[in-house]
């Protein structure tokens, strides 16, 4: 079992593919719920207003936008997020739709297709034991 330190509080916790420990993750989700509830009651509020009224830091609200949990309305003049690839203003996430489509096309051209028949054809050449599972290394007690 791997362990790691929480990026927020530096507590040690079992690595579960998150950067925050379970306690900080719960706090983070509660803060997101507060922001979401405020925006439900006050649609179109800007980040400064949301931050002042909820007590949630603007950096955290921007992180919620970057993570795709929140979205800036299309009619808002305050598009403060930029695509990390081309610099175009966006309302949520890290990349604009055009760059996402281009990156998907580039990845598909480089990565092999997930075609089950091609996988079976490549494993047949490995021999009759190729479709069995093995334990890489057994620990001696």
VEXNUMAR-285240 format. One line per 5 residues: their letters; for each residue y, x, z of N, C-alpha, C. Coordinates in steps of 0.02 Angstrom, whole numbers. Layout:
! VEXNUMAR-285240
a	Y/X/Z/Y/X/Z/Y/X/Z | ... $
//
This chain:
! VEXNUMAR-285240
xxxxx	-59/42/0/0/0/0/62/45/0 | 107/32/-47/169/70/-51/221/37/-5 | 265/78/21/319/53/61/384/79/31 | 439/44/45/504/67/23/557/42/71 | 617/68/63/673/49/105/714/-4/71 $
xxxxx	738/-51/110/782/-104/85/848/-73/63 | 873/-94/6/936/-66/-19/996/-90/21 | 988/-145/58/1044/-172/96/1045/-147/168 | 988/-154/203/986/-138/275/947/-74/291 | 913/-46/241/874/15/248/811/7/290 $
xxxxx	790/-56/303/726/-67/337/669/-47/292 | 613/-27/323/553/-12/285/513/-76/277 | 488/-88/215/447/-147/203/396/-132/148 | 344/-173/145/292/-163/95/322/-178/26 | 310/-133/-21/337/-140/-88/308/-201/-122 $
xxxxx	351/-249/-137/331/-311/-171/372/-323/-234 | 394/-268/-265/433/-268/-327/502/-298/-319 | 529/-299/-258/597/-320/-245/633/-261/-213 | 700/-259/-221/739/-206/-190/760/-222/-119 | 754/-285/-100/774/-307/-33/714/-326/8 $
xxxxx	719/-314/73/665/-335/119/665/-412/123 | 612/-441/148/609/-515/152/667/-546/191 | 690/-513/243/745/-540/283/809/-542/242 | 826/-486/211/887/-483/170/882/-528/109 | 821/-536/82/811/-581/25/825/-653/45 $
xxxxx	804/-672/106/818/-740/131/893/-750/139 | 928/-700/166/1001/-704/174/1033/-711/105 | 1010/-671/57/1036/-673/-11/1027/-742/-43 | 968/-771/-34/955/-837/-62/998/-891/-28 | 1010/-884/36/1053/-931/72/1125/-926/46 $
xxxxx	1149/-865/34/1216/-856/7/1221/-885/-63 | 1169/-877/-103/1169/-907/-169/1171/-983/-164 | 1134/-1012/-117/1134/-1084/-107/1204/-1109/-88 | 1239/-1071/-45/1307/-1089/-25/1353/-1090/-86 | 1349/-1037/-127/1392/-1033/-187/1375/-1090/-235 $
xxxxx	1310/-1102/-245/1288/-1155/-291/1313/-1223/-267 | 1307/-1237/-203/1330/-1301/-175/1406/-1308/-183 | 1443/-1254/-172/1515/-1257/-180/1533/-1272/-253 | 1500/-1238/-299/1514/-1249/-370/1493/-1319/-393 | 1443/-1347/-361/1422/-1415/-377/1478/-1464/-358 $
xxxxx	1511/-1452/-301/1566/-1495/-278/1632/-1479/-312 | 1640/-1417/-335/1703/-1394/-366/1688/-1359/-433 | 1666/-1395/-483/1650/-1363/-547/1713/-1332/-578 | 1704/-1274/-607/1760/-1241/-640/1801/-1196/-595 | 1782/-1190/-531/1820/-1147/-485/1812/-1074/-507 $
xxxxx	1865/-1034/-498/1860/-964/-517/1828/-923/-461 | 1812/-861/-475/1774/-820/-429/1813/-808/-364 | 1877/-797/-369/1917/-785/-309/1916/-845/-262 | 1923/-904/-291/1922/-965/-250/1854/-974/-217 | 1800/-964/-256/1733/-971/-229/1723/-922/-172 $
xxxxx	1745/-861/-181/1737/-809/-131/1776/-827/-67 | 1839/-849/-75/1880/-866/-17/1852/-926/21 | 1829/-976/-15/1806/-1037/18/1736/-1031/49 | 1694/-988/20/1625/-982/45/1616/-921/90 | 1661/-872/85/1653/-811/123/1604/-762/92 $
xxxxx	1581/-776/31/1535/-732/-4/1576/-683/-46 | 1559/-619/-43/1595/-566/-77/1595/-577/-153 | 1650/-560/-187/1654/-569/-259/1602/-527/-296 | 1586/-468/-270/1535/-426/-302/1467/-461/-303 | 1452/-496/-249/1388/-532/-246/1389/-591/-296 $
xxxxx	1445/-625/-303/1450/-680/-351/1443/-654/-422 | 1473/-596/-436/1465/-564/-502/1393/-545/-513 | 1358/-521/-461/1287/-504/-467/1246/-567/-483 | 1264/-624/-452/1230/-686/-468/1240/-704/-542 | 1300/-691/-568/1314/-703/-639/1273/-656/-683 $
xxxxx	1272/-592/-665/1234/-542/-704/1159/-557/-703 | 1134/-582/-647/1063/-599/-641/1045/-663/-679 | 1096/-699/-703/1083/-760/-740/1075/-821/-695 | 1090/-814/-631/1083/-870/-585/1142/-918/-590 | 1200/-892/-609/1261/-932/-619/1286/-920/-689 $
xxxxx	1328/-966/-712/1357/-960/-779/1429/-983/-778 | 1472/-945/-812/1542/-964/-818/1547/-1016/-873 | 1586/-1068/-862/1594/-1120/-912/1624/-1092/-975 | 1602/-1119/-1033/1626/-1095/-1098/1700/-1106/-1107 | 1728/-1159/-1077/1799/-1173/-1085/1843/-1135/-1036 $
xxxxx	1814/-1092/-996/1852/-1054/-946/1886/-994/-979 | 1950/-984/-963/1985/-925/-990/1966/-861/-952 | 1929/-868/-898/1913/-810/-856/1843/-782/-870 | 1829/-766/-932/1765/-734/-948/1772/-660/-929 | 1747/-642/-870/1756/-574/-846/1695/-531/-857 $
xxxxx	1641/-559/-882/1581/-520/-896/1583/-497/-969 | 1562/-436/-979/1557/-409/-1047/1484/-390/-1061 | 1464/-398/-1124/1398/-377/-1145/1393/-302/-1134 | 1338/-280/-1103/1330/-209/-1088/1315/-167/-1150 | 1302/-201/-1206/1285/-165/-1267/1344/-161/-1315 $
xxxxx	1378/-219/-1326/1431/-219/-1377/1501/-233/-1347 | 1504/-256/-1285/1569/-267/-1253/1599/-336/-1264 | 1564/-381/-1298/1590/-449/-1309/1591/-487/-1242 | 1640/-532/-1232/1640/-573/-1171/1580/-620/-1171 | 1547/-626/-1112/1490/-670/-1105/1498/-712/-1041 $
xxxxx	1459/-766/-1036/1467/-811/-978/1414/-799/-925 | 1359/-765/-942/1307/-751/-893/1262/-695/-919 | 1226/-663/-874/1178/-612/-894/1210/-545/-907 | 1174/-504/-945/1197/-436/-959/1214/-425/-1033 | 1185/-466/-1077/1194/-455/-1148/1212/-521/-1182 $
xxxxx	1249/-516/-1238/1266/-576/-1277/1204/-598/-1317 | 1207/-658/-1344/1149/-685/-1381/1134/-644/-1442 | 1185/-619/-1475/1174/-578/-1536/1137/-514/-1519 | 1157/-480/-1465/1124/-418/-1446/1053/-431/-1421 | 1042/-487/-1386/975/-504/-1364/929/-513/-1424 $
xxxxx	953/-548/-1475/913/-559/-1535/899/-492/-1571 | 949/-449/-1575/939/-383/-1607/890/-340/-1568 | 895/-340/-1502/849/-300/-1461/778/-327/-1466 | 770/-393/-1467/703/-422/-1475/672/-401/-1542 | 713/-402/-1595/689/-382/-1660/670/-308/-1660 $
xxxxx	710/-266/-1628/696/-194/-1624/632/-181/-1585 | 624/-216/-1528/563/-207/-1487/501/-229/-1525 | 506/-285/-1560/448/-310/-1597/429/-263/-1653 | 477/-229/-1682/461/-182/-1737/428/-119/-1711 | 440/-101/-1648/412/-40/-1619/346/-53/-1584 $
xxxxx	341/-109/-1547/281/-124/-1509/228/-156/-1553 | 164/-142/-1540/111/-175/-1579/108/-249/-1562 | 88/-288/-1610/82/-360/-1600/26/-375/-1552 | 33/-428/-1513/-19/-449/-1466/-69/-493/-1503 | -105/-463/-1547/-154/-498/-1587/-223/-486/-1557 $
xxxxx	-256/-537/-1529/-321/-526/-1497/-374/-496/-1543 | -372/-511/-1607/-422/-483/-1652/-413/-408/-1661 | -350/-384/-1659/-339/-312/-1665/-360/-276/-1602 | -355/-308/-1544/-377/-278/-1481/-453/-272/-1481 | -488/-324/-1502/-562/-322/-1505/-585/-268/-1554 $
xxxxx	-552/-262/-1610/-572/-212/-1660/-564/-142/-1633 | -511/-130/-1593/-501/-63/-1567/-549/-47/-1511 | -572/-97/-1472/-619/-82/-1418/-690/-76/-1442 | -708/-104/-1499/-776/-98/-1525/-792/-26/-1541 | -744/13/-1561/-757/82/-1579/-767/125/-1517 $
xxxxx	-754/101/-1458/-762/140/-1397/-833/142/-1371 | -876/97/-1393/-945/97/-1370/-961/35/-1330 | -1025/28/-1311/-1046/-34/-1278/-1019/-41/-1207 | -1000/14/-1174/-974/11/-1106/-899/-3/-1104 | -867/-9/-1161/-795/-15/-1162/-769/-81/-1134 $
xxxxx	-811/-133/-1132/-787/-197/-1108/-804/-208/-1034 | -825/-157/-999/-840/-161/-928/-780/-135/-888 | -775/-161/-827/-721/-138/-782/-749/-85/-736 | -708/-37/-719/-728/18/-675/-676/28/-621 | -698/54/-565/-652/75/-513/-634/147/-528 $
xxxxx	-569/159/-534/-547/225/-555/-570/279/-506 | -563/267/-443/-582/317/-394/-602/282/-330 | -661/295/-306/-684/265/-244/-666/311/-186 | -643/280/-133/-626/319/-74/-688/325/-30 | -702/384/-7/-759/396/38/-736/386/109 $
x	-777/351/148/-759/339/217/-797/384/263 $
//
